[in-house]
């Protein structure tokens, strides 16, 4: 192939190698000046030589441009082409853009041997022939090369553009030729379908950033000249120099004209490059928005207005990569951080405030953190963030990501019940206040419910390691360790003095509980006693005596109240006494973290459950408290794995467990939903604890007696789950959820998830038969969003216990589904249609079950067990004219979903089919047998499907009329 010889001057200083090459290298590196022969470098090669070399070579290029601007301009054009990973192979001069021969030369050629494309395009006054690979999208170019080289080239390219503009700003930049040609080139490249051209010319928007610097310099010059003009003008007539005033005025005019020209160039670049590129590739959008933020900050008089700000707002919604959103937020931080620019941002703030607040929930952690920092800056302005906005942002001080929580701590100083997370959030910005131990102790002495002191002590002594919160440093620096050590010393010295005063508050706690019985106060008191009664403390005996005295007082009060209110099976307390009973029960229940077995609460409270079913039974709120108290009592009783258990204790345990389960069973049919729910949870908890007790008990010693729930109770538990958990939002007859309250809906869902989890624990721990899980598994698809994770985890746990029995449970689930479906169709008056396309929901459920068998070798036996369902299809089947096919033939369609999980040797399940179908007439043309054909085809490889069809046909036997 013939190639035109490249233009002589297409390489920078090769045209003037002796002078330009030597001078540039001499200025760039001293030792090289002693060489006699210095190899010339191109503009592209000088990128590797640092800023000083760039300045030297660009100075030489400027000198060459003054002498021969067309050839020098070709060198600069070649530089941008080479930065795109391409090469200029020929360059021809043209006299005019309207030359009739120009268009005839715009041809493309392909070199398939070298896998290159040759394209000619006009960069007036040059017609360039440029080459690049055919596969333009997969080939790397300098800006996209991986590793440090790509990042280094990016910064050096930007540096080159900055140096070029800086060196030309006082001379040739205003000649009306250089910038026009360069801007035309970049605009044309930005329209190219070659990604390398688009990417490189977009990065050349650094040219606009450099022009902003020139415009700023001109603005400073104009401002200084105007000041000088005012000074000259205020002088007396004698001192005035008219020629000097004219020179200053002329200079101002020249500078203003130059600034207008620079602003015109910036406008052309923005419209020709930015507007075409800001919405194409994410990497290019990221460059665009980063530069836009810089322009608005540096040259706000031109760029900081709604015409440009709208692009920042739009690109905050970028969905492809988080870097675009991050660059938007960082750019806005620079704007909102300057008080002088805030008045120009009012409209933008009102328009995009909601979007900025929503970005604190961004899936990228860095975007969320930087957005919160932006909102901190915005909050310095009055009335920008409303109380609703602050309320929405309040939650982030408890975020699981510590950087986000710490940033939110700078914005929000409100207290919340999760004090340890709040203290961790405020530690960086308010550490001195939170370590004022004297003040915090005095507050605690006045208000025992204050937890800030405890959280601050923990933060100072242990550091910011909180459950569920990530992002903190894994290892502390030497300085941080020293601060922590000093804080611990100060804490010790302080509490040695004030601890006796704090301990004296324990004696007053009983009086506090007599006056205040709110849940928070009761819980705080119970936990305080628990800490004080710990065996490793020196004051535990005093604390235990105070606790026991308090509990004994409550038990005595309850005994007296029940003697008057509970006679036989009749609960006859009036409203006032009922409130007193309820109050004592709440206090006892709040102390569930303490072992109250010594007070024989079971014998005291269990009669209340018997009174429930008789006339005048206990109110629902009393029954709920009783059920919880008895549940906790039995759990403490079962928690004796490390103690000596006599036969008498074992029998008493089993009797209490049986009585509680039987009476809770009766409560499952109570009219109040809360009572039913508490009875269900109580039974599940105690049965799970009993299973664990049996599991951990030492077999060499006398152990607890086994209690197995009755079949009626097991069926009642299963019925409760199916009717109370798997209900739609509109079909729950006793729903506590109002349609318009999302919070209540979430709370109701949380309760139902707890109920399902409690039931599934009984299956996993072997309390209930594994087959009872079949009725739970059938809801896997229908309620996947609400309970899919719980049901899936139950599948995995049961499979670990007994994978064969677990597989039989899945089979039972699918067969029950099919039976229910067929029963519905029969009740509707028609026979079930056995076609392949029916039972879509059951097939989808089977497909989801099949996906849980990941390791085919490990679960080989399980899959084989499932395919043994063939026997279920043909059991007790006798072919007659009235029943030409088995009733459950459609089950084969469902079974085919598991065929892909069979290993090749196991696909010989074919023999089962042969045995079961050999005696029956099977006609492929009859639609009723399609499930069988569908299943057989699923067992074979694609190449064997045709053989399967012929195999089925050969199995036919003549129909016997007397059969």
Helices and strands as residue ranges (DSSP letters): I 17-21, H 22-28, G 31-34, G 45-49, H 50-67, H 69-83, E 87-93, H 100-105, E 108-111, E 116-123, E 126-133, G 142-144, H 148-168, G 172-174, H 178-190, H 195-203, H 206-234, H 242-269, I 270-274, H 275-277, H 282-298, H 300-303, H 306-315, H 322-336, G 339-345, H 346-358, G 359-361, H 365-378, H 387-394, G 395-398, H 402-411, H 419-434, H 437-446, H 452-462, H 478-503, H 505-515, H 519-532, H 540-565, E 566-567, E 570-571, H 575-590, G 597-599, H 601-610, H 620-638, H 647-667, H 673-696, H 711-724, H 742-764, G 770-773, H 774-777, H 784-801, H 803-827, H 840-851, H 860-867, H 870-874, H 891-895, G 896-901, G 904-909, H 910-917, G 927-929, H 930-939, G 942-944, H 945-954
